[in-house]
């Protein structure tokens, strides 16, 4: 009887272990499926990009030059991302203009797109300078994005023709590019800036660098296994 009881207990234990393993597998598959369900790749064709074109991971920031949080993200998270992943060739980074703060957001986007159009090589430096000129958060509502301010910032880059840039801004010659960005952030249901998308996955907290690293490393591992 004792042997039969022990045998029965062993069988029950094995069955329980098998059921637990099956549940874990199902849950993992569900998580994986859910992750795939929320993937929505961002079309960055024609957008400014820093990094290798063939980098396996694409990180996109939906940002607004008038947004204090975007400035903070650019000063804290972005440098780490570039240092650890962009320079290594693992990540390419792109920026999509969001127009949540009215006319100034639109004007800054028009100016940045114009600079990119005139000389893509200085775009990222100009991009950083615009954010650097953003006033303190307490003065967030002050009007500071003007054509004159954008021209002043661009004057630091001799390769940018001031007359051409002014014409581009005044005549809104890059409005099509800005509208492409607008359609993109609406398509991706962006409700806050910055919003960070990694290979089609929008992360919950843009300032959680550990989450960013975890997703990037996971994508790099999946790419190696393919």
N, C-alpha and C positions, 0 to 999 in steps of 0.2 A: 504493500500500500504506500509505504514511504517513497519507494522508487517511482511509483506511478504519480504520486503527488509532486515530486521534484520534477519529473518529466513534464507534467502539466504546467508547472510554474515556469520552466524554461521556455516552453512553447509560447505561453502567454507573453513572456518578456520579449521573445523574438518578434512576435506579432506586433507588440506595442512599439518596439524599435522601428519595425518596418513601416508602421502607420505614421510614426513621427517623422521618419525620413521622407515619406511620401508627402506629408503636409508641408515640410520645409521646401521640398522641390516645387510643389504647386505654388506656394507663397512666393518663392523666388521668381518663378515663371510669371506670376501675376504682376510682381513688382517690375520685372523686365518689360512685360507687355504694356504696363501702365506708362513706363518711361518712354517706350516707343510711341505710345499714343499721344503723348504731350510734345513730342518732337515736331518742330516746325522750323525747317532751315530758313535762314534769312538770305535772300538774294542780294549779294554784295557786288554784283556786276556793275562796274563803273564807279564804285565807291572808293574812297581813300583807304589804302591798306598799308599796314606796316608789318613786315615779316616776309617769309618766303611764300611765294604763290602756291607751292605744292605742300605747304605745311598740313599735316593730317588733322589738326584741330583749328576751328575758326571761332574766335571770340568776337562778339559784336556788342558794342555799347550803344544803346539808344540814349542820347544825351541832349542837353539843352545848355547853350552857352550862358544863359541867365540863371541856371540852377546852381545854388550853393553846394548841394550834395554832389553834383557832378564835378565841381571844382575839387571838393574834398576827395572824391574817388580818384580823380586824376593825380592828386598829390600823394595818395597813400597806397592804393591798390595797384594802379596802373604801372608804377615803376617796378614793383615786385613781379608783376606779370611779364613785363618786358625782360627783366633781368633773368628770370628763371625759365621762361618758355619761348619768348619771341626770338631772343638772340640765339637760342639753341636750335632754332628751325622747327620746333614742335608746334608753334602756334602762330597764326596770322591774326592780326587785330584790325577791326574796321569800326568806323564811327558813323552812326545814322543820326541826322539832325531831328530833334523833336521840338515842336513849336508851342510849348505849353504856356509861355509867358508873353504872348502877344507880339506886338510889332517889333520889339527889340530882339526876340528870339528869331523872328523871320529875317530881320536885317543882318544879324550875326551869321545866320545860315547862308544867306545870299552872299555875304562877303567871304565866308570860308570856302564856299563852292567856287567863287570867282578866283580866289587864290589858287585853289586846286587846279582849276582850268588853265590859269596862266602859267603856273609852275608847280607841278605835283611834288617836286622834291623839297619844297619849303613848306608844304601844307602842314605837316605835323608840328613844326616849330611855330608857325603862325597860330595853329590850334592851341598850343600850350600858352602862347603869349596872350591870347584872348582871355583864357581862363585866369591867367595871372593878373589881368587888369580888372577882373571882377572885384567889386568892392566887398567889404566885410558883410557878413550875413545880416547884420543889423541895418545895413543900408541897401538891402536887397531890392527894395521897391524904387530906389532912385534910378532915374534914367541915366544910363551910362553908355549903352551901345548906340553909337551914332556913326554916320558915314565918316565924319572927321576922325573919330576915335579909331575906327578900323583902318583908315588910311595912315594914321599916326603909327599904329602897330606895324602895318605892312612896310612902312618906311625903313624899318630895321633890316629889310631884305632887299638889297639893291636889284636883285633879279626881277622884282615885281614892278612893273611900270605903273606909276601912280595914276596917270591919266586913264590908262586902260582899266585899271581896277575901279576908279571912280565911275567910269562909263558903265562898267558891268553892274555896279551896285545901283547907280541912279536909274538905269534902264531895266533893272531886274533881268539881266540876260541869263541868269542861272536859275530862274524861277522853275524851269522844268525839272532840274535836279532836286530842288527843294521839294517840289510836289511829289517826286518819286519817293523821297524820304517820308513825307507825310503819309503817303499810301502804305508804305512799309510799316510804320509804327501803328497805323490803324489796323492793318491786317494782323499784326502780332498782338493786338489788344494791349498796347503799352499804356499803363495808367500812372506810372511814376518814373521819375528819372533820378539816377540812372537805372536803366533796366539792362541786365547783362544776359546775353544768350550765348550758350556754348554748344556748338554743333547741333543747333536746333533745340537745345534744352534751356529754358529760361529759369534762372536760379531765383530762390526766394529772397535771399538777403545779399545784395551786391557788395556789401562790406565784409562778408564772411569769406575771407581769403582761403580758409581751410576747405570750405565747401567748393570753392572755385578750383582749388588744387585737386580735390578728390575727383571731381567730374573730369577735369582735364586728364589726370593720370588714368582714370578709368577708360576714357576714350583712346588714349595712347596705347593702353594695354589691349583693348579690343582691336585696334588697328593692326597691332603686331601679330595677333592671333588669326587674322584673316588670311 
